[in-house]
Amino acid sequence: MDELPGLPDGIDIRDGQSLIEWAEELGVHVHFEILEHYPALPMRLSEYTMHPPEIRLRRYIPWEPWLQEVCERRLLFFAPWYLIFLARELYKHLEYQGFYELRAPWYRLDLLWQWRSLETRSNSFARDLLGLIRPPHRLDAILAEALRIDARPASK
């Protein structure tokens, strides 16, 4: 599987509407859930369901400016932040439906050859599709650190 199905020539995939329209053409409904509060644990900014095919993107309004700033400063990504999550979930749809799969899915770990995880493949896809200079999994690490709960006892 070498080519992405139905990807129109000459579009700027970092234009949010173009990426949403392409997902819809592939039969995936993209749903934005707008939330007026801060995220709780466990936090999921996106998820994909197969039946019916849907990508749900959660946009926590108080976090929007911060998330955009993190994407711009740490990832050098100046399109809307949620496109990273949309691209990763779209890869899951493409692979599950048999439309597209990244080639060479092997890597070496502890002297054994292992399959790359779905998350690793979806991050590679998002990076290539969106033209990211830095890997999108960095955003996950930043989010995890921001939500980290300090379990140490308070000093007296």
HUURBEL-V933312 format. One record per pair of residues at least 24 apart in sequence whose C-alpha atoms are under 6 Angstrom apart, sorted by the first residue. I is the first residue (numbers start at 0). J is the second residue. If there is no record, write none. Layout:
# HUURBEL-V933312
<<I/J> <I/J>>
This chain:
# HUURBEL-V933312
<<0/99> <13/78> <13/129> <27/52> <27/53> <28/53> <29/53> <29/54> <30/55> <31/55> <31/56> <31/57> <32/57> <33/58> <34/58> <34/59> <35/59> <35/60> <47/88> <74/133> <86/125> <87/121> <87/125> <90/121>>
